[in-house]
Amino acid sequence: MTNAAEIGRNIVLLRKAKNISQEQLALRAEMSVSFLRDIEHGQANPSLDSLERLADILGVDVWVFMLLSKNDGSILDTLHELRRKLKTAVGKAGVM
């Protein structure tokens, strides 16, 4: 899978997790629905500004779109695993 396709798939997963339609996300991100569709299908190369707007609306940092997913490609599973590991590390360090 190409980087553009991976980014697009991660955007779709996050958008669906937030229960936001393509139309709603495109409107809020000030882009056309066709451009968002192309991004989600890995057929467009969005600018950093476009990715930052999408990330802001979806409530994540822009780097989350670039994470290479493991196994089934679920970015959400990857984020949950990273959060779990961080909590464990912080707890062991006695910071909490």
All heavy atoms as an XYZ file, in Angstrom:
744
protein
N       0.848     -1.180      0.000
C       0.000      0.000      0.000
C       0.890      1.238      0.000
O       1.857      1.319      0.732
C      -0.899     -0.031      1.241
C      -1.820      1.152      1.354
S      -3.013      1.035      2.703
C      -4.103     -0.208      2.058
N       0.535      2.206     -0.815
C       1.322      3.437     -0.896
C       1.085      4.316      0.330
O       0.109      4.132      1.050
C       0.940      4.253     -2.147
O      -0.411      4.705     -2.002
C       1.099      3.432     -3.416
N       1.990      5.260      0.537
C       1.823      6.186      1.657
C       0.522      6.969      1.533
O      -0.181      7.173      2.527
C       3.001      7.152      1.734
C       4.262      6.471      2.206
O       4.230      5.445      2.875
N       5.396      7.048      1.850
N       0.203      7.428      0.323
C      -1.038      8.189      0.118
C      -2.253      7.335      0.450
O      -3.209      7.817      1.068
C      -1.111      8.703     -1.315
N      -2.219      6.071      0.060
C      -3.340      5.173      0.354
C      -3.450      4.918      1.856
O      -4.555      4.857      2.407
C      -3.181      3.863     -0.407
N      -2.314      4.770      2.524
C      -2.298      4.546      3.977
C      -2.858      5.772      4.709
O      -3.673      5.641      5.623
C      -0.883      4.252      4.453
C      -0.786      3.847      5.896
C      -1.340      2.469      6.177
O      -1.304      1.608      5.296
O      -1.830      2.256      7.300
N      -2.431      6.952      4.296
C      -2.945      8.186      4.896
C      -4.455      8.276      4.687
O      -5.203      8.563      5.616
C      -2.224      9.419      4.306
C      -0.780      9.465      4.802
C      -2.966     10.712      4.646
C       0.095     10.462      4.075
N      -4.891      8.004      3.472
C      -6.319      8.049      3.175
C      -7.117      7.070      4.003
O      -8.187      7.408      4.533
N      -6.599      5.859      4.137
C      -7.312      4.847      4.926
C      -7.391      5.263      6.398
O      -8.421      5.091      7.049
C      -6.629      3.489      4.796
C      -7.398      2.400      5.546
C      -6.936      1.039      5.212
N      -5.594      0.825      5.729
C      -4.965     -0.326      5.658
N      -5.520     -1.351      5.078
N      -3.759     -0.455      6.157
N      -6.328      5.850      6.915
C      -6.339      6.304      8.305
C      -7.346      7.438      8.498
O      -8.032      7.495      9.521
C      -4.944      6.735      8.734
C      -4.006      5.552      8.860
O      -4.441      4.421      9.027
N      -2.718      5.809      8.754
N      -7.457      8.322      7.530
C      -8.450      9.397      7.607
C      -9.856      8.808      7.617
O     -10.699      9.219      8.421
C      -8.262     10.410      6.460
C      -6.959     11.194      6.669
C      -9.468     11.354      6.349
C      -6.552     12.061      5.491
N     -10.104      7.833      6.754
C     -11.426      7.194      6.721
C     -11.746      6.551      8.070
O     -12.845      6.726      8.613
C     -11.498      6.125      5.603
C     -12.775      5.305      5.722
C     -11.415      6.772      4.236
N     -10.792      5.805      8.631
C     -11.026      5.134      9.910
C     -11.341      6.138     11.017
O     -12.277      5.934     11.805
C      -9.808      4.289     10.302
C      -9.577      3.026      9.495
C      -8.200      2.444      9.795
C     -10.670      2.008      9.762
N     -10.589      7.214     11.068
C     -10.830      8.227     12.095
C     -12.146      8.959     11.856
O     -12.884      9.247     12.797
C      -9.666      9.214     12.139
C      -8.364      8.626     12.684
C      -7.185      9.527     12.323
C      -8.447      8.421     14.180
N     -12.451      9.243     10.605
C     -13.705      9.930     10.276
C     -14.901      9.084     10.688
O     -15.849      9.567     11.317
C     -13.760     10.243      8.775
C     -15.077     10.880      8.325
C     -15.058     11.242      6.859
N     -14.854     10.136      5.954
C     -15.786      9.228      5.638
N     -16.983      9.282      6.184
N     -15.507      8.271      4.766
N     -14.841      7.793     10.358
C     -15.944      6.900     10.717
C     -16.043      6.709     12.225
O     -17.135      6.601     12.770
C     -15.793      5.564     10.000
C     -16.073      5.683      8.511
C     -15.972      4.357      7.808
C     -16.340      4.514      6.335
N     -16.284      3.231      5.627
N     -14.904      6.671     12.906
C     -14.914      6.536     14.366
C     -15.581      7.741     15.022
O     -16.197      7.606     16.081
C     -13.489      6.369     14.894
N     -15.462      8.908     14.387
C     -16.088     10.132     14.908
C     -17.512     10.299     14.364
O     -18.174     11.283     14.678
C     -15.268     11.360     14.516
C     -13.887     11.399     15.103
C     -13.920     12.006     16.467
C     -12.499     12.185     16.973
N     -12.472     12.865     18.236
N     -17.949      9.338     13.526
C     -19.293      9.368     12.944
C     -19.531     10.667     12.163
O     -20.557     11.331     12.321
C     -20.361      9.176     14.026
C     -21.679      8.732     13.434
O     -21.717      8.104     12.381
N     -22.761      9.065     14.105
N     -18.549     11.011     11.317
C     -18.632     12.213     10.484
C     -18.701     11.754      9.027
O     -17.895     10.932      8.595
C     -17.396     13.122     10.688
C     -17.291     13.573     12.147
C     -17.434     14.318      9.763
C     -16.012     14.332     12.456
N     -19.633     12.290      8.277
C     -19.746     11.939      6.857
C     -18.658     12.644      6.059
O     -18.066     13.632      6.518
C     -21.123     12.342      6.313
O     -21.221     13.756      6.226
N     -18.414     12.158      4.854
C     -17.453     12.832      3.977
C     -17.884     14.275      3.721
O     -17.051     15.174      3.716
C     -17.347     12.107      2.628
C     -16.406     10.952      2.600
C     -16.252     10.391      1.193
O     -17.140     10.498      0.355
N     -15.119      9.771      0.950
N     -19.168     14.460      3.514
C     -19.684     15.797      3.236
C     -19.436     16.740      4.414
O     -19.010     17.885      4.222
C     -21.187     15.738      2.911
C     -21.514     15.032      1.613
C     -21.470     13.504      1.693
O     -21.431     12.937      2.817
O     -21.455     12.866      0.620
N     -19.694     16.262      5.624
C     -19.482     17.094      6.812
C     -18.010     17.444      6.983
O     -17.661     18.587      7.270
C     -19.989     16.378      8.068
C     -21.487     16.214      8.135
C     -21.906     15.251      9.238
O     -21.226     14.266      9.520
N     -23.042     15.539      9.866
N     -17.147     16.435      6.821
C     -15.713     16.670      7.001
C     -15.191     17.631      5.939
O     -14.439     18.558      6.246
C     -14.946     15.347      6.966
C     -13.440     15.439      7.192
C     -13.111     16.115      8.527
C     -12.815     14.049      7.133
N     -15.595     17.432      4.695
C     -15.146     18.311      3.613
C     -15.588     19.749      3.863
O     -14.789     20.687      3.708
C     -15.676     17.811      2.271
N     -16.817     19.923      4.275
C     -17.336     21.266      4.538
C     -16.548     21.939      5.656
O     -16.106     23.084      5.522
C     -18.824     21.189      4.907
C     -19.500     22.514      5.235
C     -19.551     23.412      4.003
C     -20.911     22.260      5.758
N     -16.345     21.223      6.746
C     -15.614     21.787      7.881
C     -14.150     22.065      7.543
O     -13.543     22.986      8.084
C     -15.731     20.874      9.087
C     -17.166     20.858      9.655
C     -17.355     19.886     10.771
N     -16.533     20.228     11.918
C     -16.358     19.426     12.971
N     -16.965     18.257     13.023
N     -15.599     19.801     13.966
N     -13.573     21.247      6.648
C     -12.165     21.415      6.259
C     -12.001     22.388      5.090
O     -10.880     22.608      4.624
C     -11.560     20.065      5.895
N     -13.125     22.936      4.628
C     -13.106     23.896      3.527
C     -12.460     23.319      2.273
O     -11.573     23.916      1.663
C     -12.426     25.199      3.955
C     -13.109     25.873      5.126
C     -12.397     27.117      5.613
O     -11.277     27.415      5.151
O     -12.968     27.788      6.493
N     -12.919     22.105      1.919
C     -12.466     21.480      0.687
C     -13.651     20.805      0.016
O     -14.677     20.586      0.659
C     -11.337     20.478      0.952
C     -11.714     19.285      1.808
S     -10.360     18.098      2.105
C      -9.158     19.067      2.961
N     -13.513     20.478     -1.236
C     -14.612     19.826     -1.939
C     -14.708     18.362     -1.504
O     -13.714     17.751     -1.092
C     -14.408     19.899     -3.454
O     -13.324     19.079     -3.849
N     -15.903     17.823     -1.622
C     -16.115     16.416     -1.286
C     -15.299     15.539     -2.227
O     -14.716     14.534     -1.806
C     -17.620     16.049     -1.345
C     -17.829     14.563     -1.109
C     -18.413     16.861     -0.347
N     -15.211     15.918     -3.491
C     -14.448     15.110     -4.450
C     -12.960     15.085     -4.086
O     -12.305     14.049     -4.225
C     -14.653     15.591     -5.876
O     -14.191     16.909     -6.035
N     -12.421     16.206     -3.588
C     -11.018     16.221     -3.175
C     -10.812     15.334     -1.955
O      -9.862     14.548     -1.904
C     -10.549     17.653     -2.892
C      -9.091     17.758     -2.527
C      -8.097     17.256     -3.357
C      -8.703     18.361     -1.343
C      -6.754     17.342     -3.023
C      -7.367     18.467     -0.996
C      -6.385     17.957     -1.838
N     -11.716     15.419     -0.974
C     -11.608     14.553      0.201
C     -11.707     13.093     -0.215
O     -10.954     12.252      0.273
C     -12.689     14.892      1.234
C     -12.724     13.988      2.466
C     -11.396     14.018      3.225
C     -13.879     14.371      3.383
N     -12.620     12.783     -1.112
C     -12.772     11.403     -1.593
C     -11.467     10.923     -2.229
O     -11.018      9.800     -1.980
C     -13.926     11.327     -2.591
C     -14.284      9.926     -3.015
C     -15.525      9.880     -3.915
N     -16.691     10.425     -3.224
C     -17.354     11.521     -3.606
N     -16.976     12.203     -4.676
N     -18.386     11.942     -2.929
N     -10.841     11.793     -3.035
C      -9.559     11.434     -3.653
C      -8.476     11.212     -2.600
O      -7.657     10.296     -2.728
C      -9.118     12.515     -4.641
C      -9.923     12.507     -5.930
O     -10.655     11.524     -6.189
O      -9.835     13.501     -6.678
N      -8.457     12.044     -1.563
C      -7.495     11.853     -0.473
C      -7.731     10.502      0.190
O      -6.798      9.727      0.410
C      -7.610     12.989      0.580
C      -7.156     14.318     -0.002
C      -6.786     12.648      1.831
C      -7.453     15.524      0.891
N      -8.992     10.206      0.518
C      -9.318      8.963      1.212
C      -9.004      7.727      0.377
O      -8.721      6.667      0.929
C     -10.791      8.966      1.635
C     -11.085      9.935      2.753
C     -12.489      9.853      3.300
O     -13.362      9.190      2.671
O     -12.733     10.434      4.373
N      -9.036      7.866     -0.940
C      -8.717      6.730     -1.817
C      -7.248      6.708     -2.231
O      -6.849      5.882     -3.061
C      -9.605      6.751     -3.053
C     -11.030      6.411     -2.758
N     -12.088      7.153     -3.205
C     -11.571      5.410     -2.023
C     -13.216      6.626     -2.773
N     -12.924      5.573     -2.044
N      -6.446      7.620     -1.667
C      -5.023      7.644     -1.977
C      -4.715      8.153     -3.364
O      -3.650      7.887     -3.907
N      -5.640      8.901     -3.960
C      -5.480      9.392     -5.329
C      -5.139     10.874     -5.397
O      -5.105     11.447     -6.474
C      -6.749      9.104     -6.134
C      -7.048      7.623     -6.217
C      -8.412      7.340     -6.809
O      -9.250      8.220     -6.936
N      -8.636      6.085     -7.160
N      -4.921     11.493     -4.245
C      -4.553     12.907     -4.205
C      -3.398     13.087     -3.237
O      -3.211     12.287     -2.325
C      -5.748     13.751     -3.753
N      -2.641     14.122     -3.461
C      -1.542     14.483     -2.563
C      -1.902     15.791     -1.883
O      -1.588     16.868     -2.390
C      -0.229     14.628     -3.348
C       0.251     13.292     -3.860
O       0.287     12.332     -3.111
N       0.604     13.233     -5.133
N      -2.567     15.707     -0.729
C      -2.995     16.928     -0.056
C      -1.810     17.702      0.512
O      -0.777     17.128      0.836
C      -3.884     16.407      1.076
C      -3.374     15.030      1.347
C      -2.917     14.508      0.017
N      -1.989     18.996      0.612
C      -0.963     19.844      1.224
C      -0.939     19.589      2.726
O      -1.893     19.034      3.300
C      -1.271     21.322      0.959
O      -2.459     21.697      1.653
N       0.126     20.018      3.353
C       0.225     19.909      4.805
C      -0.901     20.703      5.457
O      -1.487     20.274      6.451
C       1.593     20.394      5.292
C       1.845     20.293      6.789
C       1.653     18.859      7.290
C       3.238     20.785      7.124
N      -1.244     21.853      4.881
C      -2.337     22.669      5.408
C      -3.651     21.886      5.389
O      -4.402     21.905      6.366
C      -2.477     23.954      4.586
C      -3.588     24.843      5.095
O      -3.526     25.250      6.285
O      -4.524     25.127      4.324
N      -3.927     21.175      4.307
C      -5.151     20.362      4.221
C      -5.143     19.261      5.271
O      -6.155     19.018      5.936
C      -5.285     19.742      2.827
O      -5.485     20.724      1.853
N      -4.015     18.593      5.421
C      -3.917     17.528      6.425
C      -4.071     18.077      7.834
O      -4.696     17.443      8.687
C      -2.589     16.780      6.279
C      -2.448     15.904      5.039
C      -1.041     15.311      4.964
C      -3.499     14.815      5.007
N      -3.512     19.258      8.082
C      -3.648     19.869      9.410
C      -5.098     20.223      9.721
O      -5.560     20.036     10.842
C      -2.751     21.107      9.520
C      -1.286     20.755      9.644
C      -0.365     21.962      9.613
O      -0.761     23.034      9.077
O       0.762     21.833     10.110
N      -5.831     20.720      8.725
C      -7.255     21.027      8.935
C      -8.033     19.751      9.236
O      -8.872     19.727     10.147
C      -7.841     21.739      7.714
C      -7.393     23.184      7.590
C      -8.168     23.901      6.508
N      -8.224     23.113      5.280
C      -7.797     23.522      4.105
N      -7.329     24.722      3.941
N      -7.884     22.746      3.042
N      -7.774     18.685      8.476
C      -8.459     17.414      8.711
C      -8.124     16.874     10.098
O      -9.005     16.413     10.829
C      -8.076     16.397      7.632
C      -8.596     16.694      6.226
C      -7.933     15.770      5.210
C     -10.108     16.571      6.168
N      -6.852     16.929     10.461
C      -6.420     16.427     11.775
C      -7.099     17.201     12.895
O      -7.561     16.608     13.876
C      -4.898     16.521     11.899
N      -7.172     18.511     12.751
C      -7.805     19.340     13.775
C      -9.270     18.951     13.954
O      -9.744     18.792     15.078
C      -7.676     20.817     13.395
C      -8.213     21.739     14.470
O      -7.803     21.593     15.642
O      -9.046     22.605     14.134
N      -9.978     18.768     12.871
C     -11.394     18.398     12.933
C     -11.568     17.018     13.547
O     -12.492     16.776     14.330
C     -12.027     18.460     11.529
C     -12.042     19.913     11.028
C     -13.433     17.872     11.533
C     -12.229     20.043      9.537
N     -10.664     16.101     13.209
C     -10.757     14.726     13.706
C     -10.157     14.567     15.104
O     -10.230     13.491     15.695
C     -10.097     13.765     12.713
C     -10.806     13.690     11.356
C      -9.959     12.905     10.362
C     -12.195     13.083     11.493
N      -9.554     15.632     15.627
C      -9.053     15.606     16.997
C      -7.771     14.826     17.191
O      -7.551     14.239     18.254
N      -6.912     14.821     16.168
C      -5.625     14.128     16.265
C      -4.523     15.049     15.765
O      -4.791     16.074     15.149
C      -5.612     12.807     15.450
C      -6.629     11.817     15.993
C      -5.845     13.061     13.971
N      -3.286     14.666     16.038
C      -2.147     15.365     15.448
C      -1.960     14.850     14.028
O      -2.256     13.687     13.736
C      -0.871     15.115     16.255
C      -0.899     15.804     17.608
O      -1.434     16.926     17.688
O      -0.394     15.216     18.580
N      -1.433     15.695     13.169
C      -1.299     15.335     11.758
C      -0.416     14.103     11.548
O      -0.643     13.317     10.640
C      -0.812     16.546     10.924
C       0.638     16.854     11.193
C      -1.087     16.340      9.455
N       0.560     13.882     12.424
C       1.451     12.722     12.259
C       0.702     11.403     12.370
O       1.155     10.383     11.852
C       2.616     12.763     13.252
C       2.213     12.734     14.683
C       2.042     13.811     15.503
C       1.911     11.592     15.485
N       1.656     13.410     16.754
C       1.563     12.045     16.773
C       1.892     10.219     15.250
C       1.207     11.189     17.802
C       1.539      9.365     16.278
C       1.200      9.847     17.537
N      -0.459     11.413     13.011
C      -1.245     10.184     13.163
C      -1.628      9.626     11.796
O      -1.674      8.412     11.608
C      -2.499     10.451     14.028
C      -3.472      9.286     13.998
C      -2.083     10.771     15.454
N      -1.864     10.504     10.830
C      -2.222     10.039      9.487
C      -1.090      9.249      8.839
O      -1.322      8.411      7.981
C      -2.572     11.208      8.570
C      -3.774     12.001      8.987
C      -3.858     13.341      8.666
C      -4.828     11.425      9.669
C      -4.973     14.097      9.020
C      -5.942     12.170     10.036
C      -6.013     13.502      9.710
N       0.143      9.529      9.256
C       1.293      8.909      8.621
C       1.748      7.609      9.278
O       2.617      6.935      8.757
C       2.480      9.880      8.609
C       2.361     10.967      7.587
S       1.275     12.243      8.160
C       1.703     13.581      7.095
N       1.178      7.281     10.419
C       1.578      6.049     11.093
C       1.322      4.847     10.211
O       0.248      4.705      9.641
C       0.779      5.851     12.387
C       1.192      6.640     13.602
C       0.245      6.334     14.755
C       2.609      6.342     14.004
N       2.302      4.025     10.090
C       2.083      2.783      9.354
C       1.386      1.811     10.279
O       1.853      1.524     11.369
C       3.415      2.210      8.860
C       4.120      3.057      7.816
C       5.458      2.431      7.451
C       3.261      3.226      6.582
N       0.251      1.349      9.846
C      -0.545      0.457     10.675
C       0.013     -0.955     10.617
O       0.630     -1.361      9.653
C      -1.987      0.462     10.194
O      -2.481      1.773     10.196
N      -0.240     -1.687     11.687
C       0.225     -3.059     11.737
C      -0.940     -4.010     11.493
O      -2.090     -3.661     11.696
C       0.915     -3.364     13.058
C       0.168     -2.889     14.269
C       0.969     -3.120     15.528
C       0.125     -2.611     16.689
N       0.633     -2.950     17.965
N      -0.636     -5.190     11.063
C      -1.597     -6.267     10.810
C      -2.751     -5.828      9.914
O      -2.593     -5.733      8.729
C      -2.110     -6.858     12.130
C      -1.000     -7.457     12.952
O      -0.015     -7.933     12.404
N      -1.132     -7.425     14.251
N      -3.913     -5.550     10.501
C      -5.092     -5.239      9.710
C      -5.157     -3.786      9.280
O      -6.094     -3.370      8.631
C      -6.367     -5.604     10.469
C      -6.588     -4.749     11.707
O      -5.667     -4.006     12.094
O      -7.678     -4.818     12.281
N      -4.166     -3.001      9.646
C      -4.138     -1.621      9.223
C      -5.008     -0.700     10.050
O      -5.320      0.395      9.623
N      -5.397     -1.112     11.239
C      -6.264     -0.274     12.049
C      -5.456      0.761     12.820
O      -4.773      0.440     13.786
C      -7.079     -1.124     13.025
O      -7.766     -0.293     13.921
N      -5.533      1.993     12.381
C      -4.830      3.072     13.058
C      -5.362      3.246     14.480
O      -4.627      3.589     15.389
C      -4.920      4.386     12.249
C      -3.996      5.455     12.830
C      -6.328      4.918     12.201
C      -2.555      5.180     12.661
N      -6.645      2.985     14.665
C      -7.233      3.128     16.001
C      -6.635      2.113     16.961
O      -6.336      2.445     18.107
C      -8.752      2.984     15.932
C      -9.464      4.058     15.104
C     -10.954      3.768     15.023
C      -9.213      5.435     15.656
N      -6.444      0.879     16.511
C      -5.809     -0.132     17.357
C      -4.384      0.284     17.700
O      -3.930      0.116     18.831
C      -5.796     -1.497     16.664
C      -7.176     -2.121     16.576
O      -8.090     -1.672     17.313
O      -7.355     -3.038     15.771
N      -3.682      0.827     16.708
C      -2.314      1.279     16.934
C      -2.279      2.392     17.974
O      -1.448      2.383     18.880
C      -1.688      1.777     15.614
O      -1.720      0.717     14.660
C      -0.258      2.242     15.818
N      -3.199      3.349     17.870
C      -3.246      4.445     18.836
C      -3.583      3.953     20.236
O      -2.987      4.393     21.214
C      -4.257      5.498     18.395
C      -3.853      6.334     17.194
C      -5.017      7.213     16.747
C      -2.632      7.165     17.490
N      -4.522      3.012     20.337
C      -4.872      2.456     21.650
C      -3.678      1.721     22.262
O      -3.424      1.825     23.460
C      -6.078      1.518     21.547
C      -7.364      2.232     21.276
N      -7.865      3.213     22.103
C      -8.253      2.119     20.271
C      -9.002      3.668     21.614
N      -9.261      3.026     20.492
N      -2.939      0.999     21.433
C      -1.764      0.274     21.915
C      -0.686      1.255     22.389
O      -0.076      1.056     23.441
C      -1.210     -0.632     20.810
C       0.028     -1.414     21.201
C      -0.216     -2.452     22.301
O      -1.381     -2.793     22.581
O       0.775     -2.916     22.882
N      -0.461      2.326     21.624
C       0.517      3.329     22.036
C       0.103      3.992     23.347
O       0.927      4.218     24.232
C       0.683      4.389     20.941
C       1.428      3.957     19.688
C       1.325      5.045     18.616
C       2.873      3.642     19.983
N      -1.175      4.291     23.502
C      -1.680      4.912     24.731
C      -1.482      3.966     25.914
O      -1.071      4.379     26.993
C      -3.155      5.271     24.565
C      -3.719      5.991     25.784
C      -5.160      6.420     25.587
N      -5.195      7.480     24.595
C      -6.079      7.532     23.592
N      -6.986      6.602     23.457
N      -6.057      8.524     22.743
N      -1.771      2.682     25.713
C      -1.614      1.684     26.781
C      -0.153      1.595     27.208
O       0.163      1.592     28.401
C      -2.122      0.316     26.320
C      -2.098     -0.748     27.419
C      -2.392     -2.133     26.879
N      -1.368     -2.613     25.963
C      -0.143     -3.008     26.313
N       0.228     -2.963     27.573
N       0.717     -3.439     25.423
N       0.757      1.551     26.234
C       2.179      1.466     26.541
C       2.664      2.715     27.271
O       3.479      2.619     28.194
C       2.988      1.253     25.261
C       2.848     -0.141     24.706
C       3.673     -0.323     23.450
C       3.529     -1.742     22.918
N       4.311     -1.937     21.688
N       2.169      3.869     26.880
C       2.563      5.113     27.535
C       2.085      5.124     28.985
O       2.848      5.465     29.893
C       1.997      6.307     26.789
C       2.323      7.677     27.375
C       3.823      7.914     27.409
C       1.631      8.766     26.588
N       0.856      4.716     29.242
C       0.335      4.678     30.601
C       1.139      3.716     31.459
O       1.449      3.999     32.615
C      -1.137      4.271     30.608
C      -2.065      5.379     30.181
C      -3.511      4.942     30.271
C      -4.453      6.051     29.867
N      -5.848      5.640     29.944
N       1.499      2.566     30.881
C       2.295      1.582     31.608
C       3.666      2.157     31.956
O       4.131      2.044     33.091
C       2.454      0.297     30.787
O       1.158     -0.248     30.522
C       3.295     -0.736     31.510
N       4.301      2.797     30.977
C       5.633      3.365     31.206
C       5.590      4.473     32.245
O       6.445      4.556     33.124
C       6.199      3.894     29.891
N       4.589      5.321     32.171
C       4.461      6.425     33.123
C       4.192      5.862     34.512
O       4.771      6.312     35.504
C       3.339      7.398     32.690
C       3.011      8.380     33.796
C       3.761      8.132     31.436
N       3.341      4.839     34.603
C       3.044      4.225     35.893
C       4.267      3.591     36.522
O       4.514      3.731     37.725
N       5.088      2.924     35.715
C       6.304      2.287     36.231
C       7.328      3.330     36.681
O       8.100      3.097     37.588
C       6.927      1.392     35.158
C       6.177      0.100     34.965
C       6.849     -0.776     33.917
C       6.074     -2.077     33.725
N       6.673     -2.901     32.675
N       7.300      4.481     36.039
C       8.240      5.544     36.402
C       7.794      6.278     37.661
O       8.531      7.095     38.195
C       8.390      6.535     35.240
N       6.583      5.994     38.115
C       6.081      6.621     39.324
C       5.668      8.066     39.156
O       5.604      8.803     40.116
N       5.381      8.441     37.924
C       5.009      9.821     37.644
C       3.551     10.081     37.969
O       3.183     11.160     38.364
C       5.307     10.185     36.156
C       4.863     11.583     35.830
C       6.773      9.973     35.871
N       2.736      9.075     37.849
C       1.289      9.266     38.051
C       0.932      9.293     39.496
O       1.337      8.728     40.368
C       0.497      8.176     37.339
C       0.615      8.330     35.829
S      -0.339      7.081     34.961
C      -1.873      7.957     34.739
